[in-house]
């Protein structure tokens, strides 16, 4: 994405770009590059649509969102094919995205009212004469900048919850998977044709930059690299626009001495290689207890046999979607091997553009780029550790903090709670992304804010607090006419309630 602060460049209205099949290089479709003026028009339309959508109420929105969910489910074959040709992923992986999307959309639509409706909150002795009320209102217009690696599931983690909470959305999909975003909006328009509640703007970095810098955006949800995320934040800061940032990870997996090694190896291999390793919360480093290290490596090697990338029906995953990522994958692997790492599955020959077959390496230097930087490719580094305390220490020694995986029969939950990250799956991999009730997000270089669940829903709202006098006790603090005895009585009450010795 271009620098969001550089919005002065004017684009001709006939500027276009093409979407390419990453496996074949063939042109799929041509899309317009929307200018800053066109982004402005979209946001203005969204502001009016947001008021209409808000006024529909929870039931009106739920009815339409569930109808949209039904359309997405019925159009699954078409969407799978579109994701296959634009992103390169196999149809089954594309279908997995749709399964997740329909679950999350259903949950958001059905639970928004329960989580947002006004409710009375408790008071204190000093405020006994007042009642408190809390309610959540839609933020207004939400901008969403989506990624190409999960072009449906990831942006819908913001879109579903933003719409369910009563906002209008302006969505800028990745230029690599524009067709998915366009089709998503077309399906929405079939059930909500009164107002442009969900709009898609298409283009490259300049279009996304214009969306970030627009003063009419109330919340901007971004998924991408930490470097681009910083530019997004800088642009949004000019208007004090709230941001929700999901910026990738270097997620660790811990394998304890009592782990089910067959299941752990299966999870490590899938977590690192599925979708070509292009998963923000995928497994990028594995720490294994020394007593089971060799057996675990043997199991991974055995399971990796026959796993390969390709575009045919028998391939386990597809190509590297963004060509420049192959240079990063090659650099990380070369650095590790030149510094003493040992490839036990694959090697440099596994990189055959646009594909990268699985590579498993051991004896990896802990300060190598393969262990410290996000690789975003199907390379699995395995590290021997003396015990799980060492594993936790090394897992936490990272600027990232998105997700993690723990395999342990006895200490799984205890180890999970020691990891400095936003999400952990115990004895499984990536399942935290599937449960709609759970928030998704990280810390540090992985960003901040949450999508999914109640926390994700509330990211796209603004809280409103109301107090109402319910009885008149003659005790008014906020008045120059207050009685002289008010503070004396209040002080005695404070000492009674808060001044007791508690040690």
C-alpha positions as CSV (number, residue, x, y, z in Angstrom):
1,X,0.0,0.0,0.0
2,X,1.3,3.5,-0.8
3,X,1.9,6.0,1.9
4,X,-1.6,7.1,3.1
5,X,-0.3,10.6,3.7
6,X,0.4,11.0,0.0
7,X,-3.1,11.7,-1.4
8,X,-2.3,14.5,-3.8
9,X,-1.7,12.3,-6.8
10,X,-4.7,12.6,-9.1
11,X,-5.7,9.5,-11.1
12,X,-7.6,9.6,-14.4
13,X,-11.1,8.2,-14.2
14,X,-10.2,5.6,-16.9
15,X,-7.2,4.2,-14.9
16,X,-7.6,0.5,-14.4
17,X,-5.7,-2.5,-13.2
18,X,-5.9,-6.2,-13.9
19,X,-6.4,-9.2,-11.5
20,X,-4.1,-12.1,-12.4
21,X,-4.3,-15.8,-11.7
22,X,-1.2,-16.4,-9.6
23,X,-0.7,-19.9,-10.9
24,X,-0.8,-19.1,-14.6
25,X,-0.3,-15.3,-14.8
26,X,-3.5,-15.1,-16.9
27,X,-5.7,-12.0,-16.7
28,X,-8.9,-12.7,-14.8
29,X,-10.6,-9.3,-14.9
30,X,-10.0,-5.6,-15.2
31,X,-11.1,-3.2,-12.4
32,X,-11.1,0.6,-12.1
33,X,-8.7,2.4,-9.9
34,X,-11.0,4.6,-7.8
35,X,-9.7,8.1,-7.2
36,X,-9.7,10.1,-4.0
37,X,-12.8,12.0,-5.3
38,X,-14.6,8.7,-5.9
39,X,-13.6,7.5,-2.4
40,X,-15.0,10.7,-1.1
41,X,-18.3,10.2,-2.9
42,X,-18.5,6.6,-1.5
43,X,-18.0,7.8,2.0
44,X,-20.7,10.5,1.6
45,X,-23.1,7.9,0.3
46,X,-22.2,5.7,3.2
47,X,-23.0,8.4,5.8
48,X,-26.5,8.7,4.6
49,X,-26.9,4.9,4.3
50,X,-25.6,4.5,7.8
51,X,-28.5,6.5,9.2
52,X,-31.0,4.4,7.3
53,X,-29.3,1.1,8.3
54,X,-29.1,2.2,12.0
55,X,-32.8,3.1,12.0
56,X,-33.8,-0.3,10.7
57,X,-33.1,-1.6,14.2
58,X,-31.7,-4.9,15.3
59,X,-34.5,-7.0,13.9
60,X,-34.4,-5.3,10.5
61,X,-30.7,-5.7,10.2
62,X,-30.7,-9.3,11.4
63,X,-33.3,-10.3,8.9
64,X,-31.2,-8.9,6.0
65,X,-27.9,-10.2,7.3
66,X,-29.2,-13.7,7.6
67,X,-30.6,-13.5,4.1
68,X,-27.1,-12.4,2.9
69,X,-25.6,-15.3,4.8
70,X,-28.0,-17.6,2.9
71,X,-26.9,-16.2,-0.4
72,X,-23.3,-16.7,0.4
73,X,-23.9,-20.3,1.4
74,X,-25.9,-21.0,-1.8
75,X,-23.2,-19.3,-3.9
76,X,-20.4,-21.2,-2.3
77,X,-19.3,-23.0,-5.5
78,X,-19.0,-19.8,-7.4
79,X,-17.1,-18.1,-4.6
80,X,-14.8,-21.0,-4.2
81,X,-13.9,-20.9,-7.9
82,X,-13.3,-17.2,-7.7
83,X,-11.0,-17.5,-4.7
84,X,-9.2,-20.4,-6.5
85,X,-8.4,-18.4,-9.6
86,X,-7.6,-15.1,-7.8
87,X,-5.8,-16.4,-4.8
88,X,-4.7,-19.8,-6.0
89,X,-5.9,-21.8,-3.0
90,X,-7.6,-25.2,-3.5
91,X,-11.4,-25.3,-3.5
92,X,-11.5,-27.1,-0.2
93,X,-9.5,-24.3,1.5
94,X,-11.8,-21.7,-0.2
95,X,-14.8,-23.6,1.2
96,X,-13.3,-23.5,4.6
97,X,-13.3,-19.7,4.4
98,X,-17.0,-19.8,3.5
99,X,-17.8,-22.1,6.4
100,X,-16.2,-19.7,8.8
101,X,-17.8,-16.7,7.2
102,X,-21.4,-18.0,7.5
103,X,-20.8,-19.0,11.1
104,X,-19.5,-15.6,12.1
105,X,-22.1,-13.7,10.2
106,X,-24.9,-15.7,11.8
107,X,-23.5,-15.1,15.3
108,X,-23.0,-11.4,14.7
109,X,-26.5,-11.0,13.3
110,X,-28.1,-12.9,16.2
111,X,-26.1,-11.5,19.1
112,X,-25.8,-7.8,18.3
113,X,-28.9,-6.8,20.1
114,X,-28.1,-8.7,23.3
115,X,-24.6,-7.1,23.5
116,X,-25.6,-3.5,22.4
117,X,-29.0,-2.9,23.9
118,X,-29.3,-0.3,26.7
119,X,-28.9,-1.8,30.2
120,X,-29.0,-0.5,33.7
121,X,-25.7,-0.7,35.6
122,X,-25.0,-0.8,39.4
123,X,-24.3,2.2,41.5
124,X,-22.5,3.0,44.8
125,X,-23.6,4.2,48.2
126,X,-22.5,7.8,47.4
127,X,-24.5,7.7,44.2
128,X,-27.5,5.9,45.6
129,X,-29.9,8.6,44.4
130,X,-28.9,8.1,40.7
131,X,-29.4,5.2,38.3
132,X,-26.8,4.5,35.6
133,X,-27.5,3.3,32.0
134,X,-25.1,2.1,29.4
135,X,-25.8,1.7,25.7
136,X,-23.7,1.1,22.5
137,X,-24.3,3.1,19.4
138,X,-23.0,2.4,15.9
139,X,-19.8,4.3,15.1
140,X,-21.2,5.4,11.7
141,X,-19.0,4.7,8.7
142,X,-16.4,1.9,8.9
143,X,-13.6,1.6,6.4
144,X,-12.2,-1.9,5.9
145,X,-8.9,-2.6,4.1
146,X,-8.7,-6.4,3.4
147,X,-5.9,-8.8,2.6
148,X,-5.4,-11.2,-0.2
149,X,-4.5,-14.4,1.7
150,X,-7.9,-14.9,3.2
151,X,-9.9,-12.6,0.9
152,X,-13.3,-13.6,2.3
153,X,-12.9,-14.7,5.9
154,X,-10.5,-12.0,7.1
155,X,-12.3,-8.8,5.9
156,X,-15.7,-10.4,6.9
157,X,-14.4,-10.5,10.4
158,X,-14.7,-6.8,10.4
159,X,-17.5,-6.3,7.9
160,X,-20.0,-8.8,9.6
161,X,-19.6,-7.2,13.0
162,X,-19.6,-3.6,11.7
163,X,-22.8,-4.2,9.8
164,X,-24.5,-6.1,12.6
165,X,-23.7,-3.2,15.0
166,X,-25.5,-0.8,12.7
167,X,-22.7,0.8,10.6
168,X,-22.3,1.3,6.9
169,X,-19.1,-0.1,5.4
170,X,-16.7,1.0,2.6
171,X,-14.5,-1.9,1.7
172,X,-11.3,-1.8,-0.2
173,X,-10.2,-5.4,-1.1
174,X,-6.6,-6.3,-2.0
175,X,-5.8,-5.6,-5.6
176,X,-4.8,-9.3,-5.8
177,X,-8.3,-10.5,-4.9
178,X,-10.6,-7.7,-6.0
179,X,-13.2,-10.0,-7.5
180,X,-14.0,-11.7,-4.2
181,X,-14.7,-8.3,-2.6
182,X,-16.8,-7.1,-5.6
183,X,-18.9,-10.3,-5.6
184,X,-19.4,-10.1,-1.8
185,X,-20.9,-6.6,-2.2
186,X,-23.1,-7.7,-5.2
187,X,-24.6,-10.5,-3.1
188,X,-25.3,-8.0,-0.3
189,X,-27.0,-5.7,-2.7
190,X,-29.4,-8.5,-3.6
191,X,-30.8,-8.4,-0.1
192,X,-30.2,-4.7,0.8
193,X,-31.0,-2.7,-2.3
194,X,-32.5,0.4,-0.7
195,X,-29.2,2.1,0.3
196,X,-25.5,1.5,-0.4
197,X,-24.8,0.1,3.1
198,X,-21.9,-2.0,1.9
199,X,-19.8,-0.4,-0.9
200,X,-16.6,-1.7,-2.5
201,X,-13.9,0.6,-3.8
202,X,-11.2,-0.9,-6.0
203,X,-7.6,0.0,-6.7
204,X,-4.1,-0.2,-5.3
205,X,-2.3,1.7,-2.6
206,X,-3.5,5.2,-3.5
207,X,-7.1,4.1,-3.2
208,X,-6.5,2.6,0.2
209,X,-4.6,5.7,1.2
210,X,-7.5,8.0,0.3
211,X,-9.8,5.8,2.4
212,X,-7.5,6.0,5.4
213,X,-7.2,9.8,5.2
214,X,-10.9,10.5,4.7
215,X,-12.3,12.5,7.6
216,X,-15.7,10.8,7.2
217,X,-14.4,7.4,8.3
218,X,-15.3,6.7,12.0
219,X,-13.4,3.4,12.3
220,X,-10.7,2.0,10.0
221,X,-10.1,-1.8,10.2
222,X,-6.8,-2.8,8.5
223,X,-5.2,-6.2,7.8
224,X,-1.6,-6.2,6.4
225,X,2.0,-5.8,7.3
226,X,3.2,-3.8,10.3
227,X,5.1,-1.4,8.0
228,X,1.9,-0.5,6.1
229,X,0.0,-0.5,9.3
230,X,2.1,2.3,10.6
231,X,1.3,4.4,7.5
232,X,-2.3,3.7,7.9
233,X,-2.2,4.8,11.6
234,X,-0.4,8.0,10.6
235,X,-3.0,8.9,8.1
236,X,-5.9,8.1,10.4
237,X,-4.2,10.1,13.2
238,X,-4.7,13.3,11.2
239,X,-8.5,12.9,11.8
240,X,-8.2,11.1,15.1
241,X,-9.9,8.1,13.3
242,X,-10.0,5.0,15.5
243,X,-8.1,2.0,14.0
244,X,-8.3,-1.7,14.4
245,X,-5.0,-3.2,13.4
246,X,-4.2,-6.8,12.5
247,X,-0.6,-6.8,11.3
248,X,0.6,-10.4,11.0
249,X,2.7,-12.6,13.3
250,X,5.5,-15.0,14.0
251,X,3.3,-17.5,15.8
252,X,4.9,-20.2,18.0
253,X,4.0,-23.8,18.7
254,X,5.0,-25.6,21.9
255,X,5.3,-29.4,22.0
256,X,5.5,-30.8,25.5
257,X,7.0,-34.2,26.6
258,X,3.5,-35.7,27.0
259,X,2.1,-34.4,23.7
260,X,0.3,-36.6,21.2
261,X,3.2,-36.4,18.6
262,X,1.1,-37.6,15.7
263,X,-1.5,-34.9,16.2
264,X,1.1,-32.3,17.0
265,X,3.1,-33.1,13.8
266,X,-0.2,-33.0,11.8
267,X,-1.0,-29.6,13.3
268,X,2.5,-28.2,12.8
269,X,2.6,-29.2,9.2
270,X,-0.9,-27.9,8.4
271,X,-0.4,-24.7,10.4
272,X,2.8,-23.9,8.6
273,X,1.9,-25.0,5.0
274,X,-1.8,-24.6,4.5
275,X,-2.7,-21.8,2.2
276,X,1.0,-21.9,1.1
277,X,2.0,-20.7,4.6
278,X,0.3,-17.4,3.8
279,X,-1.5,-17.2,7.2
280,X,-1.0,-14.4,9.7
281,X,-1.7,-16.8,12.6
282,X,0.0,-19.8,11.0
283,X,2.7,-21.8,12.7
284,X,6.1,-20.2,11.9
285,X,8.3,-21.7,14.7
286,X,8.1,-24.8,16.8
287,X,9.7,-25.4,20.2
288,X,9.9,-29.1,21.2
289,X,10.9,-30.7,24.5
290,X,14.3,-32.4,24.0
291,X,13.0,-35.7,25.2
292,X,10.5,-36.0,22.2
293,X,12.3,-33.7,19.7
294,X,13.7,-36.4,17.5
295,X,10.5,-38.5,17.5
296,X,8.5,-35.3,16.6
297,X,10.9,-34.5,13.8
298,X,10.6,-38.0,12.4
299,X,6.8,-37.8,12.5
300,X,6.8,-34.4,10.7
301,X,9.1,-35.8,8.1
302,X,6.9,-38.9,7.6
303,X,3.7,-36.8,7.3
304,X,5.3,-34.3,4.9
305,X,6.0,-36.9,2.3
306,X,3.8,-36.2,-0.7
307,X,2.5,-32.8,0.5
308,X,3.1,-30.4,-2.3
309,X,2.0,-27.1,-3.9
310,X,0.3,-27.0,-7.3
311,X,-2.8,-25.9,-9.3
312,X,-4.1,-29.4,-10.0
313,X,-6.9,-31.2,-8.0
314,X,-4.4,-33.3,-6.1
315,X,-2.3,-30.4,-4.8
316,X,-2.4,-29.7,-1.1
317,X,-2.1,-25.9,-1.5
318,X,-1.6,-23.4,-4.2
319,X,1.0,-20.8,-5.3
320,X,2.5,-17.9,-3.5
321,X,-0.1,-15.3,-4.3
322,X,2.1,-12.2,-4.2
323,X,5.2,-12.8,-6.3
324,X,7.5,-10.5,-4.2
325,X,6.9,-12.8,-1.2
326,X,9.0,-15.5,-2.8
327,X,12.1,-13.4,-2.4
328,X,11.4,-13.1,1.4
329,X,10.9,-16.9,1.6
330,X,14.1,-17.6,-0.3
331,X,16.1,-15.1,1.8
332,X,14.9,-16.6,5.1
333,X,15.7,-20.1,4.1
334,X,19.1,-19.2,2.6
335,X,20.1,-17.3,5.8
336,X,19.1,-20.2,8.0
337,X,20.9,-22.9,5.9
338,X,24.1,-20.8,5.5
339,X,24.2,-20.4,9.3
340,X,24.0,-24.1,10.1
341,X,20.4,-25.1,9.9
342,X,19.6,-28.5,8.4
343,X,16.8,-29.2,6.0
344,X,15.1,-32.5,6.7
345,X,12.3,-32.0,4.2
346,X,12.9,-30.1,1.0
347,X,15.4,-27.2,0.6
348,X,16.2,-24.5,-1.8
349,X,15.0,-26.7,-4.6
350,X,11.5,-26.5,-3.1
351,X,11.2,-22.9,-4.3
352,X,9.9,-23.3,-7.9
353,X,8.0,-20.1,-8.7
354,X,5.2,-19.5,-8.3
355,X,5.1,-22.5,-5.9
356,X,7.0,-23.4,-2.8
357,X,6.8,-27.0,-1.5
358,X,7.1,-27.8,2.2
359,X,10.5,-27.2,3.8
360,X,11.2,-28.4,7.3
361,X,14.5,-27.3,9.0
362,X,16.1,-28.1,12.3
363,X,19.1,-26.7,14.3
364,X,18.0,-23.2,13.3
365,X,19.9,-20.2,14.8
366,X,17.6,-18.4,17.1
367,X,18.6,-15.0,15.8
368,X,18.1,-15.9,12.1
369,X,15.5,-14.1,10.0
370,X,13.6,-17.4,9.8
371,X,13.0,-17.3,13.5
372,X,12.5,-13.5,14.0
373,X,10.8,-12.2,10.9
374,X,7.4,-13.2,9.4
375,X,8.1,-15.6,6.5
376,X,4.6,-16.0,5.2
377,X,5.6,-19.2,3.4
378,X,5.6,-23.0,3.9
379,X,8.8,-23.3,5.9
380,X,8.7,-25.0,9.3
381,X,11.6,-24.4,11.7
382,X,11.8,-26.8,14.6
383,X,13.9,-26.0,17.7
384,X,14.9,-28.3,20.6
385,X,14.3,-26.9,24.1
386,X,15.4,-28.2,27.4
387,X,12.0,-27.8,29.0
388,X,8.7,-25.9,28.6
389,X,10.0,-23.0,30.7
390,X,12.6,-22.5,28.0
391,X,10.0,-22.9,25.3
392,X,7.8,-20.2,26.8
393,X,10.7,-17.9,27.2
394,X,11.7,-18.3,23.5
395,X,8.2,-18.1,22.3
396,X,7.7,-14.8,24.1
397,X,11.0,-13.4,22.9
398,X,9.4,-11.8,19.8
399,X,8.1,-8.4,18.8
400,X,5.0,-10.2,17.5
401,X,2.1,-11.5,19.6
402,X,-0.8,-12.7,17.5
403,X,-1.5,-16.4,18.2
404,X,0.1,-19.6,19.4
405,X,-0.4,-23.4,19.6
406,X,0.3,-25.7,22.5
407,X,0.4,-29.5,22.5
408,X,0.4,-31.0,26.0
409,X,-2.0,-33.4,27.7
410,X,-1.3,-32.2,31.2
411,X,-0.1,-28.6,31.1
412,X,-1.8,-27.3,28.0
413,X,-3.9,-24.6,29.6
414,X,-1.1,-23.6,32.1
415,X,1.3,-23.1,29.2
416,X,-1.2,-21.2,27.1
417,X,-1.7,-18.7,29.9
418,X,2.0,-18.0,30.0
419,X,2.2,-16.9,26.3
420,X,2.3,-13.2,25.5
421,X,-0.2,-13.3,22.6
422,X,-3.9,-12.7,21.9
423,X,-5.0,-16.2,21.2
424,X,-3.9,-19.8,21.8
425,X,-5.2,-23.2,20.6
426,X,-4.5,-26.1,22.9
427,X,-4.1,-29.5,21.3
428,X,-5.3,-28.1,17.9
429,X,-4.2,-25.4,15.6
430,X,-6.0,-22.1,14.6
431,X,-9.3,-23.1,16.1
432,X,-9.5,-19.8,18.0
433,X,-10.3,-18.2,14.6
434,X,-13.3,-20.5,14.1
435,X,-15.3,-19.8,17.3
436,X,-17.4,-16.7,16.8
437,X,-17.6,-15.9,20.5
438,X,-13.9,-15.5,20.8
439,X,-12.1,-12.2,19.9
440,X,-9.3,-12.3,17.3
441,X,-6.3,-10.0,17.6
442,X,-2.8,-9.6,19.0
443,X,-0.3,-7.3,20.6
444,X,3.0,-5.6,19.7
445,X,3.9,-5.8,16.0
446,X,0.8,-8.0,15.5
447,X,-1.4,-4.9,16.1
448,X,-4.2,-4.1,18.5
449,X,-8.0,-4.1,18.7
450,X,-10.2,-7.1,18.1
451,X,-12.5,-8.6,15.6
452,X,-15.0,-11.4,16.2
453,X,-17.1,-12.0,19.4
454,X,-18.5,-9.4,21.7
455,X,-15.1,-7.5,21.8
456,X,-15.1,-7.4,18.0
457,X,-18.7,-6.1,17.8
458,X,-18.0,-3.3,20.3
459,X,-14.9,-2.1,18.3
460,X,-17.4,-0.7,15.8
461,X,-19.6,1.1,18.4
462,X,-19.3,4.0,20.7
463,X,-20.4,3.6,24.3
464,X,-22.9,6.1,25.8
465,X,-23.3,6.6,29.5
466,X,-26.4,8.1,31.0
467,X,-27.3,8.9,34.7
468,X,-30.8,9.7,35.9
469,X,-31.8,10.9,39.3
470,X,-34.3,8.4,40.7
471,X,-34.9,9.9,44.1
472,X,-34.2,13.3,45.7
473,X,-32.3,12.9,49.0
474,X,-31.4,16.5,49.2
475,X,-27.7,15.6,48.7
476,X,-26.3,17.4,45.7
477,X,-22.6,17.7,45.3
478,X,-22.5,19.5,42.0
479,X,-24.1,22.7,43.2
480,X,-23.0,25.9,44.9
481,X,-26.3,25.7,46.9
482,X,-25.4,22.4,48.5
483,X,-26.1,22.0,52.3
484,X,-23.2,22.2,54.6
485,X,-23.8,18.7,56.1
486,X,-23.5,17.0,52.7
487,X,-19.7,16.5,52.7
488,X,-19.6,15.6,56.3
489,X,-22.0,12.8,55.8
490,X,-20.2,11.8,52.6
491,X,-16.9,11.6,54.4
492,X,-18.3,9.4,57.2
493,X,-19.9,7.1,54.5
494,X,-16.5,6.9,52.7
495,X,-14.7,5.9,55.8
496,X,-17.3,3.3,56.6
497,X,-17.2,1.7,53.1
498,X,-13.6,2.2,52.1
499,X,-11.6,3.0,55.2
500,X,-11.7,-0.4,56.9
501,X,-8.4,-2.2,57.4
502,X,-8.2,-5.0,54.9
503,X,-4.7,-6.6,55.6
